[in-house]
Amino acid sequence: MATTAFSGFQVAATPTAFHLWLELPQPWRADAFRAEAERQGVLLVTGEAFIAGRELAPHPLRICIGGSKSIPNIKRGLDIITKLLVKRPDSGFNLA
């Protein structure tokens, strides 16, 4: 279900796993994407949580689809993430 939702984007997944890694398109940064998804009700984990030591964190996000209790909730979350992937990040500056 998740790999289908992210068709056209770079995804690393194992068919039997409850999670996948999603590479974010430019110009998204993982922390900004995570924050925007959280504002819309979707909790994600950045690659930084999985780095030992002081290595630079990768920009993929870990998306767990095993934490929800219902298929409609999973579909809603995947839909929110997919819409964000094609949206440009908000810079926080109003240039108008």
C-alpha positions as CSV (number, residue, x, y, z in Angstrom):
1,M,0.0,0.0,0.0
2,A,2.7,2.5,0.9
3,T,5.0,1.7,-2.0
4,T,2.0,2.2,-4.3
5,A,1.2,5.6,-2.6
6,F,4.8,6.7,-3.2
7,S,5.0,5.6,-6.8
8,G,7.4,7.9,-8.6
9,F,9.5,8.6,-5.5
10,Q,12.6,6.8,-4.2
11,V,11.6,4.3,-1.5
12,A,13.6,1.6,0.2
13,A,11.3,-1.1,1.7
14,T,11.3,-4.8,2.6
15,P,7.9,-6.4,1.7
16,T,7.5,-8.0,5.1
17,A,8.5,-4.9,7.2
18,F,6.1,-2.5,8.8
19,H,8.2,0.5,7.8
20,L,9.9,2.0,4.8
21,W,12.4,4.7,4.0
22,L,11.4,7.6,1.8
23,E,14.0,9.7,0.1
24,L,12.7,13.3,0.0
25,P,12.8,15.3,-3.2
26,Q,14.6,18.6,-3.5
27,P,14.3,21.1,-1.9
28,W,12.8,19.3,1.2
29,R,14.9,18.8,4.3
30,A,13.9,16.0,6.6
31,D,13.3,18.1,9.6
32,A,11.1,20.6,7.7
33,F,9.1,17.8,6.1
34,R,8.6,16.0,9.5
35,A,7.4,19.3,11.1
36,E,4.9,20.0,8.3
37,A,3.6,16.4,8.4
38,E,3.2,16.7,12.2
39,R,1.2,19.9,11.8
40,Q,-1.1,17.9,9.6
41,G,-1.4,15.1,12.1
42,V,1.2,12.6,10.7
43,L,4.1,11.6,12.9
44,L,7.3,10.7,11.1
45,V,10.9,10.0,12.2
46,T,13.9,11.5,10.5
47,G,17.1,9.5,9.8
48,E,18.8,11.5,12.5
49,A,17.2,9.2,15.1
50,F,19.0,6.3,13.7
51,I,22.5,7.8,13.5
52,A,25.1,6.8,16.1
53,G,27.7,9.3,17.0
54,R,28.1,12.6,15.2
55,E,27.7,11.5,11.6
56,L,25.6,13.7,9.3
57,A,22.0,12.6,9.2
58,P,20.6,11.4,5.8
59,H,17.5,13.1,4.5
60,P,15.2,10.0,4.1
61,L,12.3,9.6,6.5
62,R,11.3,6.4,8.2
63,I,7.6,5.8,7.7
64,C,6.0,3.2,9.9
65,I,2.7,1.9,8.8
66,G,2.3,-0.7,11.5
67,G,1.4,1.7,14.3
68,S,-2.1,2.6,13.2
69,K,-5.1,0.6,14.3
70,S,-7.0,1.1,11.0
71,I,-6.5,1.0,7.3
72,P,-8.4,4.3,6.7
73,N,-5.9,6.0,9.1
74,I,-2.9,4.6,7.2
75,K,-4.4,5.7,3.9
76,R,-5.1,9.2,5.3
77,G,-1.5,9.5,6.5
78,L,-0.1,8.3,3.2
79,D,-2.3,10.8,1.3
80,I,-1.0,13.7,3.5
81,I,2.6,12.6,3.0
82,T,2.1,12.2,-0.8
83,K,0.6,15.7,-1.1
84,L,3.5,17.2,0.8
85,L,6.0,15.5,-1.4
86,V,4.8,17.5,-4.4
87,K,4.4,20.7,-2.5
88,R,7.4,23.1,-2.0
89,P,8.4,23.7,1.6
90,D,7.2,26.9,3.2
91,S,10.3,29.1,3.7
92,G,8.6,31.1,6.4
93,F,9.2,34.3,4.4
94,N,6.4,36.2,2.9
95,L,7.8,37.9,-0.2
96,A,4.5,39.3,-1.5
